[in-house]
């Protein structure tokens, strides 16, 4: 019996190493939505499509911030845990000082250094292509075909594709 105990103890360092080895994506499991508050109706559509999967997906947008919480700290924390960043892009998004200074830089850094994935949905006609830090990422829909120009079924199909791509990315690990 002592032999078996020694044999089991001998593999503990290997198991511990596997459990605690550092991984740049470790702790990144959240879906973070960045949007302009002027585009809240589009956020509601995105939330509706993700709702059936909330038991499987840690979905976060700023409507999760509770009264009394430090909202900037909550946003920073959510970004630090982000595996998939969904950017709902419009002229209002591109022109937002808060998004361009507080959300985009850490999200783009997480994509560059930690394996986070940027998924862009073009909401309205805008000059998305002129923003080099964003236009390097393939959007879910073509900039020439923003959600606002789509009929109901095209819009629904695009949002289903967004959920499908998000689930695929989350399931890759």
C-alpha positions as MATLAB code, in Angstrom:
seq = 'XXXXXXXXXXXXXXXXXXXXXXXXXXXXXXXXXXXXXXXXXXXXXXXXXXXXXXXXXXXXXXXXXXXXXXXXXXXXXXXXXXXXXXXXXXXXXXXXXXXXXXXXXXXXXXXXXXXXXXXXXXXXXXXXXXXXXXXXXXXXXXXXXXXXXXXXXXXXXXXXXXXXXXXXXXXXX';
ca = [
       0.000    0.000    0.000;
       2.870    2.357    0.807;
       4.132    1.793   -2.744;
       0.853    3.068   -4.215;
       0.821    6.125   -1.981;
       4.388    7.008   -3.019;
       3.498    6.480   -6.672;
       0.456    8.773   -6.374;
       2.491   11.425   -4.554;
       5.155   11.338   -7.250;
       2.750   12.692   -9.853;
       1.571   15.610   -7.697;
       4.186   18.055   -9.027;
       3.138   17.239  -12.600;
      -0.551   17.698  -11.822;
       0.127   20.930   -9.919;
       2.156   22.284  -12.829;
      -0.671   21.527  -15.270;
      -3.244   23.152  -12.994;
      -1.298   26.308  -12.268;
       0.727   26.948  -15.402;
       0.220   30.456  -16.702;
      -1.888   30.992  -19.758;
      -2.418   34.473  -21.239;
      -6.084   33.632  -21.803;
      -6.573   32.275  -18.286;
      -9.346   34.231  -16.621;
     -10.620   35.506  -19.974;
     -14.064   34.042  -20.503;
     -16.319   37.074  -20.777;
     -18.159   38.494  -23.780;
     -17.897   42.291  -23.537;
     -20.112   44.590  -25.604;
     -18.862   48.076  -26.419;
     -21.437   50.458  -27.887;
     -22.528   54.078  -27.906;
     -25.515   54.757  -25.663;
     -27.084   56.450  -28.690;
     -27.242   52.939  -30.218;
     -29.015   51.321  -27.251;
     -31.765   49.844  -29.460;
     -29.139   47.767  -31.253;
     -27.731   46.603  -27.907;
     -31.213   45.381  -26.992;
     -31.303   43.301  -30.193;
     -27.888   41.790  -29.419;
     -28.947   41.011  -25.824;
     -32.099   39.292  -27.119;
     -30.034   36.992  -29.343;
     -27.624   36.065  -26.546;
     -30.333   35.560  -23.898;
     -30.975   31.845  -24.653;
     -27.277   31.160  -24.003;
     -26.714   33.147  -20.798;
     -26.302   29.923  -18.809;
     -23.328   29.079  -21.073;
     -21.906   32.524  -21.829;
     -20.698   35.212  -19.418;
     -22.212   38.121  -21.365;
     -21.419   41.633  -20.142;
     -22.446   45.131  -21.115;
     -22.690   48.256  -18.997;
     -26.352   47.617  -18.146;
     -24.961   45.084  -15.616;
     -23.499   47.908  -13.510;
     -25.515   48.278  -10.306;
     -26.277   51.512   -8.427;
     -23.458   52.290   -6.010;
     -20.798   50.479   -8.027;
     -17.860   52.423   -9.438;
     -18.816   52.201  -13.090;
     -15.346   52.813  -14.549;
     -13.869   50.129  -12.285;
     -16.595   47.686  -13.348;
     -15.886   48.350  -17.025;
     -12.119   47.911  -16.502;
     -12.698   44.643  -14.626;
     -14.985   43.303  -17.350;
     -12.476   44.246  -20.057;
      -9.690   42.455  -18.155;
     -11.770   39.234  -18.295;
     -12.828   39.587  -21.926;
     -12.343   36.724  -24.364;
     -14.684   38.143  -27.045;
     -15.234   41.870  -27.523;
     -18.283   42.771  -29.573;
     -18.015   46.289  -30.959;
     -21.291   47.811  -32.156;
     -19.877   50.341  -34.598;
     -21.593   53.517  -35.779;
     -20.579   57.142  -36.219;
     -21.586   57.671  -32.580;
     -19.346   54.773  -31.499;
     -16.407   56.112  -33.530;
     -16.942   59.614  -32.124;
     -17.234   58.582  -28.473;
     -14.407   59.993  -26.359;
     -14.988   57.383  -23.644;
     -14.915   54.447  -26.037;
     -11.795   55.715  -27.832;
      -9.884   56.451  -24.617;
     -11.145   53.930  -22.038;
     -12.524   50.896  -23.886;
     -10.797   50.460  -27.244;
      -7.150   50.692  -26.097;
      -7.378   47.877  -23.506;
      -9.579   45.744  -25.786;
      -7.158   46.094  -28.702;
      -4.235   45.364  -26.370;
      -6.023   42.249  -25.077;
      -6.523   41.110  -28.669;
      -2.875   41.753  -29.530;
      -1.270   40.290  -26.404;
      -3.748   37.948  -24.720;
      -5.742   36.289  -27.464;
      -9.006   38.169  -27.028;
     -11.060   38.279  -30.219;
     -12.649   41.424  -31.651;
     -15.999   40.965  -33.413;
     -17.339   44.057  -35.135;
     -20.932   44.656  -36.132;
     -21.511   47.694  -38.341;
     -24.767   49.269  -37.174;
     -25.146   52.349  -39.364;
     -23.345   53.892  -42.331;
     -20.030   55.254  -41.032;
     -16.393   55.678  -42.012;
     -15.283   52.500  -40.209;
     -12.740   51.764  -42.946;
     -10.774   54.904  -42.068;
      -9.961   53.689  -38.543;
      -6.872   51.543  -39.014;
      -6.950   50.156  -35.482;
     -10.404   48.707  -36.229;
     -10.484   48.035  -39.966;
      -7.810   45.358  -39.614;
     -10.518   43.148  -38.051;
     -13.016   41.434  -40.320;
     -16.508   42.642  -39.436;
     -19.479   40.295  -39.085;
     -21.264   42.270  -41.805;
     -19.765   44.339  -44.622;
     -19.423   48.088  -43.933;
     -21.495   48.635  -47.084;
     -24.346   46.657  -45.483;
     -24.896   48.027  -41.950;
     -27.714   46.582  -39.838;
     -29.778   49.726  -40.331;
     -29.928   49.083  -44.105;
     -30.953   45.429  -43.713;
     -34.459   44.082  -43.769;
     -35.671   42.246  -40.668;
     -34.581   38.754  -41.759;
     -31.118   39.870  -42.895;
     -30.613   41.627  -39.565;
     -31.738   38.541  -37.646;
     -29.425   36.321  -39.722;
     -26.503   38.660  -39.021;
     -27.159   38.588  -35.277;
     -27.507   34.788  -35.317;
     -24.126   34.667  -37.055;
     -22.690   36.938  -34.337;
     -23.871   34.538  -31.622;
     -22.640   31.522  -33.600;
     -19.162   33.070  -34.074;
     -18.999   34.052  -30.402;
     -19.889   30.533  -29.253;
     -17.326   29.039  -31.651;
     -14.570   31.259  -30.251;
     -15.500   30.510  -26.648;
     -15.596   26.764  -27.343;
     -12.144   26.715  -28.961;
     -10.465   26.599  -25.545;
];
